[in-house]
């Protein structure tokens, strides 16, 4: 925070993008077919954002625990924590379908292998 405004965490944003891209590369290098690209895109974005969101949640929780005993600050911290938890919940719900689809594909491919 600087002057009451959130500063962008460019390093975390880059790492989130790298994680998402790494998921795409891993599965495409394993010959995931193009017809599953939409599911792969959803999976990679959701997992990348979940990674980032858990880092954010950890930082917010550490700040909350270490903050001075001020009820206004507690309220603000709880609002921030709730937003982080809601963000995680949204991605957790969103990732289920592509994860299930790609898991089923992975097990079908595994059964085809000698």
Secondary structure as the mmCIF struct_conf table of DSSP 4:
data_model
#
loop_
_struct_conf.conf_type_id
_struct_conf.id
_struct_conf.beg_label_comp_id
_struct_conf.beg_label_asym_id
_struct_conf.beg_label_seq_id
_struct_conf.end_label_comp_id
_struct_conf.end_label_asym_id
_struct_conf.end_label_seq_id
STRN STRN1 UNK A 2 UNK A 2
TURN_TY1_P TURN_TY1_P1 UNK A 3 UNK A 4
STRN STRN2 UNK A 5 UNK A 5
HELX_LH_PP_P HELX_LH_PP_P1 UNK A 6 UNK A 8
HELX_RH_AL_P HELX_RH_AL_P1 UNK A 10 UNK A 29
TURN_TY1_P TURN_TY1_P2 UNK A 30 UNK A 31
HELX_RH_3T_P HELX_RH_3T_P1 UNK A 34 UNK A 36
HELX_RH_AL_P HELX_RH_AL_P2 UNK A 37 UNK A 66
BEND BEND1 UNK A 67 UNK A 67
BEND BEND2 UNK A 69 UNK A 69
HELX_RH_AL_P HELX_RH_AL_P3 UNK A 71 UNK A 112
#
